[in-house]
Amino acid sequence: MNSNNFSFRKVKKDPADISAVVGIYNSNKDFLIHHLGKEKVTSSFISHELQEMEEHGFSSNLIIEAGSPIGVIDYMLQDDGYVYLSMLMLASSVQKSGKGKAIYKCFEEKMIASGAKTIRIDVVDDHEPNVIPFWEKQGFSSKRRDVLTWGDKTSSVAVMEKKMSHISEAKISNHERGATFENDGLFIKEQSLQTEKGSVIYWKSDNWKKDADTIFFLHGLTADHTMFDRQTPYFEKEYNVIVWDAPGHAQSRPFKDFDYADVAEYINSILDECDVKRVFLAGQSLGGMHAQAFIKRYPDRAKGLISIDSTPYGFDYYSKFDIWILKQVEWMFNLYPLRAMKKAMSKQVSVTQEAYDNMMESLLPYGKKEICHLIGMSYAGFLEDNCNLEIPCPVLLILGEKDKTGKVMQYNKAWAEKTGYPLKIVKDAAHNVNVDRPDEVNAYIREFMEGVNASQLSI
């Protein structure tokens, strides 16, 4: 079937186009049940979806054949060539005719012409039959697991990607690089900690070494475990490595509201499951605060703390105005359009394209309400848990020279001055310094861990 038989036209917000989209959706009853938890949609639902997609930066299109709409295709093409294909749905009357394959081919050709490097699609696969085999035949492969919330239904999805063949290996995307490490057998053991509030997903070294030190990497707010894709293979060769998606983040969703005491308990439970007595904690931003919440409750289990562009526990660091601002962040973030918010957040924490892309990809699953609540809950939780904390283990502070996130720069300099902790400032790096400059950060962490072990041997 010739892919030139099809064309795509942006959906207009008029009654005719909305009615056409409603008809296509409602002809796919099983799809709606498995994805939305309902048997049909209304015009108001589609109008709201169109508005939401526009705010997220997606383009919603009708698939046209012989002048008539036969399907819907929604996607976002980012400036870096990363394409997120969020929907390809045909009316039930034209399915099982080979048109799906031809339409995808047409779409892929258009994306390549527009500079696409990688195409991603999230496939709900918690039911049978599903469309995983179809996408595998189109050249896609599963890269990781995630959860997707649409309407009132949360589903388990396989994140599938296809790299365009004309793109060189040197330009492989950040998520693909992480997947390559995993496929090489370096870091592939996914685990799940079951709690009353939800499941916490974490990963541990597959080749676990009984007598080796363990380092637990804790990511920042709205990021996920992939921000340590350049750390896990480096340290896994010699150490045991654990990373997680923190509660309420990425694959550890949905998750009921939680506080820092919960987070500390979850870290402790994961260490118990992995039979780790003492651990090096490497926390980026929010992850550093989570690490301090853990040390507050389990001081004897921390062998060392590496704070990566994080902030300290302690009342003296924060002014009354700082505290007031932190209490306002949820409603303040709600003032921003979602797409603008995500771009601004990603730009603020990065210097390199890799760090920007990693943050944008981490933010993809979140809607506006969820992301604002997560941010508000995290800062409110810190204010509630903050105390004058005595950290009994060695501490290393790492800071990006160009970190412009809040007052992180000021807090770290004050933290180092008050405590005498060594502060390593990394040039040409912003808040997500370990993604901007992984080699420098890895070297600092390794030197710190070796120093801790050497000092303990000399005692």
N, C-alpha and C positions, 0 to 999 in steps of 0.2 A: 504494500500500500504506500503511495507517495505521500511523504510528509508535507509536500507543497499544497496538498488539498486543504490544509488547515491554516487558520490565522487566529491571532489573539487580539482581543479588543478590551480595553479597560472598561470595567463595569461602571456605568453611569448611575448616579443616585436618583434615578427616575423610576416611576412605577413599573414601566415595561421591563427594564433590566432587573430590577429587584424581584419582580414576579418570575422572570426566567430563572434566576438563581434559586429562588424558593422551590420551583418545580424540579430542578436538577437535584437539589438536596433531598427533597421529600420522595424522590423516586428511589433513593438508596436507604431504605428503612433499616436494614441491618447495620450499615455504616453508622447511622445516627445513634442507634442503640449502643453500639460498642464505643463510640467516641464521645457522644454527648449525654447518653443515658436517657434519650427521649426518641420518640418515633417520628416526629415531624418538627419543622421549624416554621416560624411566622415571618412576615415581612418586617416587623419591628426588630426581630432578632437579627435578620440579615443586615438591616440598616445599621444596627449597633456594631455588628462585626466589621462592616466596611469602614466605619469611623475608627474603630480600634486598630484595624490594620493600617489605615492611613497614618495614625499617630505613631505606630511602630515602624513606619517606613516601608511597608509592604505594598505591592501592586496587585490588585485583585482584577482578574481578567476572565471574560467569557471566551470559550473556545468555539470558533465559528467554522461550520462546514456548509458549503453551498448557501451562505447567507443566513443560516439558522444556528442558534446557540445549542451546542450539544454537551457542554461541560464547563467546568470552572477550574482555573489554575491561578494560584496565589503564590507569590514569591517575593524575595528581597535580594537585590544584587548590591553588595557592598562595594565601596570604592577599591578595596583590595582584591576584588575578584572572587570573593566568597559568596556563594549563592545559597540561600535558604529557601528550598521549595517546600512550602508549608501545606499545599493542597493541590492534588490533581484528581478531580472527580468527574466522571462521565455520567450522563443520564443512563439509567438502567437499560433503556431501549437500544443503546448502541454499544453496550459492553459485550465482551467475548467475541469481538469481531476483528481483532487485530488493530483496532484504532488506538487503543491505549499506548501501545508500543510506538506507533507512527507519530502520535501526538507528542510523546516524550522526546522522540528523535528531533522533531521540529523545534521543540523548546530548547533542547540542548544545543542545537545548531545556532539558535538565536543568542543563547548565552555565551557561547564561544566567540561569536562575532562581536559581542559586547565586552569581551575581555575576561570571561569567567575562568577561574583556575580550579575551583572545587565546588561541587554541588552537594548539598546536604538535604536529607529528608528524614523526618522522625516518623517511624512506623509503629503504630499500635499493634502489638503482637501477643496480647494476653487473651486471645480467642482463636478459635479455628473455624474455618480456614482464614488465613490472613494473607497479606500481599507481599510478605517477605520474598517468596520465590520470584514474583514478578520483578522486584527491584534488583534482585541478584542477577537476573537475566539481562538487566540493563547495565550491568557492570558495577553495581554498588556493593559495598561490603560493610558489615556492622563494625563500628568503632568502639562503642561504649553503650552503657545503659543510662536511661534517664527517666524522669517522670514528666508528664505533660498534663496540665490542667486546662480543660476547655469547658466553659459553662460550669456546671456543677459536678463534672466527672473528672477524676484524676486517673490516668492510665499509665501503665508501664510501656515504655517505648524503646525500640532499638534505634540508636542514632546511626544512620547509614550515610556514607560519603562516597563520592566518585571523583577521582582526580582526572582532570582533562588531560588527554594523552599528549597534547602539544606543549605541556608545561614541564620544564626541566625538574629533575630531582632536587636541585638546589633551592627551588622555590616552594618546597613542600610546606603546607600550613602547619601551625602550631599544634592543632589537635591531631593531625596525621603523624607528626613527629612523636607525640606521646604514644599513639597507638603502635608505632613501629617499635618503640622500646618495649612495650608490652608483648608484642608478638615475638620479639627476640627472647622471651622467656625470662626477662630481668625482673619484671614487676607485674605479676598477673593474678595474684591471689586475692580475689574480692571476698569480703566478709560482710556480715550484717549483724549489728548489735540490736537486739529487740528491746525496746523500752515501752513504758506505758503511754508515751506521747508520740511514738513513731519509731521508724527504723533508722538507725545511723549506719550508713554505708562507709566502710573503710577498706583499705588495701594494705597488704603486708608483703614483704619480700617472699618470693616463691622459694628461693634457696636459703631458707632461714638457718642462721649459724648460731649454734647453741652458746658459744662463748664470746660472741661479738657484742659490742655496744649497740644499742638501739637508738635511733633518732626518729622522733615523731614530728612531722611537718604539719602545722596548723595554718590554714589559709585565712585570708582577710575577708572582710564583709562583702557579700554578694559575689565573691570569687568562688572557686572550687578547687579540687585537688589538682587540676591540670596546671595551675600556676606553678607547681613544683615539677613539671615535666623535665626541666633541666637539672634538677637536684636528684630526683629518685634514681636514675641510672648511674649517676656519678657516685653516690654514696652506697648504693646497693652492692657494689662490687666488694666492699670491705666491711660494711656495717649492715645491721638489720634496719629496714626502713618501714615506717608506717605513715600513710597519709589518709585523710578522710575528707568527706564532704560534711562539714559541720551541720548540726541540727538546723533544719529550716533552709538548707542550701542544696541546690543541684539535685543529686539522687537521694539525699536525706530529706525528701519532701514526699507527701505532706507531713507536717509536724505541728503538734499543738504548741501553744506558747510555752516557753521554757526560760529559765534564768541561769545565771552563771554557776550556781550550785549544781544544777542539773548537768551542765556542760562538764564541770570538774568530775562529777560522778561517772559520766560516760567515758571520759578519758581514762579514769581509773579502771573501769570495767574492761575496756579494750586492752589495757596493759595486763590485766589479770588473764584475759582470754589468750593473750600471746605469751603468757608466762614471763613477763618482763618485770624485774624487781625495781630497777632504777633506769631512768630514761633521760636522754638529751631532748629538750623541747625547743623546737625552732618555730616561732610564731610570727607570722607577717601581719602587721596591723591588728585587726580584731583577734587574730590567732595568738598574738603576744599577750593580749588581755586574757584570753581563755587560758593560756599557759600560767599566768599569774593567779587566776582563780583556782587552778589545780594546785599550785604550790601552796597557796593559802590553806588548803585543806589537807594536802598530802605532801608536806615538805620533805619528808625522808625519801620520797620516790624520785625526786628531781636530781639528776646528776649534773645538769648544766642547763642554762637558759640562753638561747640566742633570740634576741628581740630584733626583728627586721621591720624597721619603720613602724614600730608600735609605740605605745605610750605607757607610762608607769602607773602603778597603783601608788596612792599617797595623796593626802588632802592638800599638801602645800603647793602642789604643782598647778592647781586649777583655781582660777579666780571665780568670784561669784558670777561674773558675766559669762565665763566659759561654761559653768554649770547651767546657767539659764539657757544658753544657746543649745546645749546638748538636749535639753528638755523640749526644744521646739522643732527638732529636725524632721519629725514625721510629717507634720502639717506643712512645713516649709518645702520639703521635697514634693509634696502633693501639688504645689503650685506650678511645677514644670511639666510640659508635655513629655510623655514617656520617651519618645525617640530622642528629643533634645537632651533629656536627662541622661540616658544611657551613653550618648556620644560625649557629653561633658564629663561624666564620671570616668570613662575610658581614657579620654585625653588627659585628664588631670593626673592620673596615676602612672602615666607612661611617657617615655622618651622615644623608644623604638617602636617600629611598626608591629613587631612580634608581641610586645607587651600590650599595645592597644588592641590588637586582634584578639588576644587571649581574654582580655577583660570584656570585650564586646560579645564574644562567644559565650562567656560565662553568664552574661546578663540576658541572653536570648530567651530563656524559659520564663522569665518573670513578667507578670503584668504589673500595672502601676500600683494597684492596691497592695499587692503582695510585697513588692520591693520597698515601698515606703514603710509598711508595717515592720518589715524585717530590720530596716535601718533604725526606726524609732525604738523598737524593742531592744536592739543590741546596745544602743547608747543608754537607754533607761536602765537596762540590766547592769551596765558598768557602774553607773552612779549609785545604784543600790548596793553593789558588792564592794565598791572601793573602800580601802582602808589603808592605814600606814603599815605596809607589809615589809617584814624583814625576810629577805630571800636568802636562804641558808647555803645555796649552791653558787658556783661561779657564774658570772653573767657577761655576755658579750652584746653590745649594742651595734647594730648596723643601720646606716641611714643613707638614703639616696641624696646626693648633693642638690638635686633639683626637686626635692619633695616639697610640694606646695599644698598638700592636703592639710587643711585646718592649721593647727599650731604644732604639728608633729615635729618639725625642725626645732622649735623652741623647747618643747617638752624633752626631747632627747638630749639636748645640750645641758639643760638643767638637771636631768637625771644623771648624766655622766659627772657633772660638777659636784653634785651632792653626795654621790656614792663612790666615786672613783672608778666606776666601771669603764672599761675601755670602749671607746666609740670609734668605729671605723666608718668614714664617710667615703662613699663610692662616687666617683666622677661620672658625669653624663648619665645619671640614673634618677628616676623619680620615685614615687611612693612604692610601686611594685618593682623594687630594685633587683630582686632575684630573677625577674623575667627580663628586665632591661640589661642587666650585666651579670649573667649567671656565673661566668668563670671567676670573676672577682669575688662574688659572694661565696661560691663553693670553696674557694681557697681560704677565705677568712673563717668559715665554719670549720673546715678541716683542721686548720691551725689551732683553733680554739679547743676543739675536742682532743687533739693530740696533747695540747698543753695541760688540759685538765687531767688526763690520764698520767702524764709524766709527773705532775705535782703530787698526785696521790701515791704513785710508786715510791717517791722520795720520802714520804712521811714514815 
